[in-house]
Amino acid sequence: MTPTPVRIGLLGCGNVGAALVGLVRDRAAEIEARTGLALEVTRVAVRSLARDRDVELDEGVLTTDADAVATSPDVDVVVEVIGGIEPARELIVAALRAGKPVVTANKELLANLGPELFVEADGAGLDLLFEAAVAGGIPLMRPLRESLVGEDITRVMGIVNGTTNFILTRMAESGASYAEALAEAQSLGYAERDPTADVEGYDAGAKAAIIATIAFGSRVVAGDVYHEGISNITPADLDFARQLGFVVKLLAVAERVEGPDGPEVGVRVHPAMVPAAHPLASVRDSFNAVFIEGASVGDLMFYGRGAGGGPTASAVLGDVIDAAANLRRGHGASLGTLAKATLRSIDELETAYYLNLEVADLPGVLATVAGVFGAHGVSIRSMEQEGLGEGARLVFITHRAVERDLQATLHELRDLDVVGRIVSVLRVVGADEG
Ligand SMILES: NC(=O)c1ccc[n+]([C@@H]2O[C@H](COP(=O)([O-])OP(=O)(O)OC[C@H]3O[C@@H](n4cnc5c(N)ncnc54)[C@H](OP(=O)(O)O)[C@@H]3O)[C@@H](O)[C@H]2O)c1
């Protein structure tokens, strides 16, 4: 078979781009033998030609003219690994309009403007592939788009931010405070100097929007996702969780629930208590995992490295080969119409809760507190009483309750004289949540 040349135009040559250049060089011969596609990186656009780069590129390959790379007649597939909204968006549009399939790792762009880019790609009959945008090296988008496209997926729960998983693991296993664990993550290069996007759940929220869009075939954008981060989690929370048989994880949860007028989609990111026996509980350090619940297939879990140049470039390379094979066939894959999702707001979502209250050590307190739960329709699944005198605590786990009812319960509990302080409240996910 005569090999089909595939000339890759690379936009960006940082962590991911440089790893992709090396991977293409190392794997090209075997990829050609297995697919008949002869990959070569022929053009690379960067911001600065002066920067030292740890990649071998032929003379003249590197340029600062990204638009010329995106539209070059000498490029068959465009890879966007610049990041951010602009100029990434306009370069992707320019490449598609010039008849080139695009592979991107850009979660920020896809979570905000993905639907408009998918329409552009669909209109051109070209691929816009983005396996690397969610959970780095873990194959997730293609299984959702292809293997599971016929499945009735009810819920997807992911640990999709390695930084926060590393911090929570260190806090749980070494008793470090949040600040200490964050400093360690920063010193190891797992966390940025400004860690807000990771620790406050924005990064996981962007990935949750993309997951929900692909899992449920309906449009969800980053602004639709409710998010809470991990900066208020204390070692005491993790210790209580452990005593009750749980671990605390930052979860991205996308679920489809039946609404009065048809299916609704709820998407949220927050710390959650996960039973120690649940597969997600064993995902430690900076690893990622995504747990999928389907009506027919049952439970599935995908696990691996959610970031890093090598793992992310591996996902990009798989997409490049897919896009090139589809180009040879003459048509890219489609994501379908992607109607806007009907969203279920966090107030309406149901989950179980863990509550830890400091209370007065007096007769009748338990009955008073339990009465407040009952008045708001929040039913108690288990209760433990801990400590005496000043340190007396009541620890509750509820059955599934509507968020609004739980918030009303907390509001009333705060006003009770016998409740000194609400020490912590966490959602409980993945238990038998009935
Ligand atoms: N790193 C990961 O682990 C990871 C994981 C999953 C997804 N991603 C996604 O992959 C993308 C790239 O991430 P990265 O870590 O590789 O970023 P990075 O190391 O910051 O690299 C960005 C590259 O883009 C180039 N660039 C910036 N503005 C440009 C412009 N206007 N025109 C041409 N080139 C420009 C930079 O050029 P200079 O080299 O000259 O500065 C640099 O080579 C992002 O969307 C990120 O979210 C990354």
The ligand as an SDF file (V2000), in Angstrom:
LIG
                    3D

 48 52  0  0  0  0  0  0  0  0999 V2000
    0.0860   20.7010   29.7250 N   0  0  0  0  0  0  0  0  0  0  0  0
   -0.8360   19.7800   30.0040 C   0  0  0  0  0  0  0  0  0  0  0  0
   -0.6250   18.8880   30.8110 O   0  0  0  0  0  0  0  0  0  0  0  0
   -2.1800   19.8310   29.3060 C   0  0  0  0  0  0  0  0  0  0  0  0
   -3.1050   18.8010   29.5530 C   0  0  0  0  0  0  0  0  0  0  0  0
   -4.3450   18.8230   28.8720 C   0  0  0  0  0  0  0  0  0  0  0  0
   -4.6120   19.8610   28.0130 C   0  0  0  0  0  0  0  0  0  0  0  0
   -3.6990   20.8560   27.8230 N   0  0  0  0  0  0  0  0  0  0  0  0
   -4.0480   21.9530   26.9140 C   0  0  0  0  0  0  0  0  0  0  0  0
   -3.1070   21.9830   25.8530 O   0  0  0  0  0  0  0  0  0  0  0  0
   -2.9260   23.3250   25.4260 C   0  0  0  0  0  0  0  0  0  0  0  0
   -1.4430   23.6640   25.4610 C   0  0  0  0  0  0  0  0  0  0  0  0
   -0.9490   23.5070   26.7690 O   0  0  0  0  0  0  0  0  0  0  0  0
    0.6200   23.5960   27.0760 P   0  0  0  0  0  0  0  0  0  0  0  0
    0.7730   23.1640   28.4920 O   0  0  0  0  0  0  0  0  0  0  0  0
    1.3990   22.8900   26.0290 O   0  0  0  0  0  0  0  0  0  0  0  0
    0.8620   25.1840   26.9640 O   0  0  0  0  0  0  0  0  0  0  0  0
    2.2390   25.9680   26.9100 P   0  0  0  0  0  0  0  0  0  0  0  0
    3.3560   25.1110   27.3940 O   0  0  0  0  0  0  0  0  0  0  0  0
    1.9960   27.2890   27.5330 O   0  0  0  0  0  0  0  0  0  0  0  0
    2.4700   26.1900   25.3320 O   0  0  0  0  0  0  0  0  0  0  0  0
    1.7320   27.1060   24.5640 C   0  0  0  0  0  0  0  0  0  0  0  0
    2.4230   27.2590   23.2090 C   0  0  0  0  0  0  0  0  0  0  0  0
    1.6280   28.1320   22.4200 O   0  0  0  0  0  0  0  0  0  0  0  0
    2.4820   29.1290   21.8200 C   0  0  0  0  0  0  0  0  0  0  0  0
    1.7140   30.3380   21.5890 N   0  0  0  0  0  0  0  0  0  0  0  0
    1.1200   31.1490   22.4810 C   0  0  0  0  0  0  0  0  0  0  0  0
    0.4860   32.1650   21.8710 N   0  0  0  0  0  0  0  0  0  0  0  0
    0.6990   31.9740   20.5570 C   0  0  0  0  0  0  0  0  0  0  0  0
    0.3190   32.6940   19.3920 C   0  0  0  0  0  0  0  0  0  0  0  0
   -0.4120   33.7950   19.4660 N   0  0  0  0  0  0  0  0  0  0  0  0
    0.7070   32.1990   18.1890 N   0  0  0  0  0  0  0  0  0  0  0  0
    1.4640   31.0870   18.0930 C   0  0  0  0  0  0  0  0  0  0  0  0
    1.8440   30.3620   19.1650 N   0  0  0  0  0  0  0  0  0  0  0  0
    1.4800   30.8150   20.3650 C   0  0  0  0  0  0  0  0  0  0  0  0
    3.6090   29.3290   22.8040 C   0  0  0  0  0  0  0  0  0  0  0  0
    4.7070   29.8680   22.1120 O   0  0  0  0  0  0  0  0  0  0  0  0
    6.1410   30.1180   22.8390 P   0  0  0  0  0  0  0  0  0  0  0  0
    6.7030   28.7220   23.0440 O   0  0  0  0  0  0  0  0  0  0  0  0
    6.9270   30.9010   21.8570 O   0  0  0  0  0  0  0  0  0  0  0  0
    5.8410   30.8350   24.1160 O   0  0  0  0  0  0  0  0  0  0  0  0
    3.8200   27.8960   23.2980 C   0  0  0  0  0  0  0  0  0  0  0  0
    4.6960   27.2100   22.4310 O   0  0  0  0  0  0  0  0  0  0  0  0
   -3.8170   24.1840   26.3410 C   0  0  0  0  0  0  0  0  0  0  0  0
   -5.0610   24.3750   25.7340 O   0  0  0  0  0  0  0  0  0  0  0  0
   -3.9670   23.3130   27.5720 C   0  0  0  0  0  0  0  0  0  0  0  0
   -5.1650   23.5800   28.2950 O   0  0  0  0  0  0  0  0  0  0  0  0
   -2.4880   20.8590   28.4440 C   0  0  0  0  0  0  0  0  0  0  0  0
  1  2  1  0
  2  3  2  0
  2  4  1  0
  4  5  1  0
  4 48  2  0
  5  6  2  0
  6  7  1  0
  7  8  2  0
  8  9  1  0
  8 48  1  0
  9 10  1  0
  9 46  1  0
 10 11  1  0
 11 12  1  0
 11 44  1  0
 12 13  1  0
 13 14  1  0
 14 15  2  0
 14 16  1  0
 14 17  1  0
 17 18  1  0
 18 19  2  0
 18 20  1  0
 18 21  1  0
 21 22  1  0
 22 23  1  0
 23 24  1  0
 23 42  1  0
 24 25  1  0
 25 26  1  0
 25 36  1  0
 26 27  1  0
 26 35  1  0
 27 28  2  0
 28 29  1  0
 29 30  1  0
 29 35  2  0
 30 31  1  0
 30 32  2  0
 32 33  1  0
 33 34  2  0
 34 35  1  0
 36 37  1  0
 36 42  1  0
 37 38  1  0
 38 39  2  0
 38 40  1  0
 38 41  1  0
 42 43  1  0
 44 45  1  0
 44 46  1  0
 46 47  1  0
M  CHG  2   8   1  16  -1
M  END
$$$$
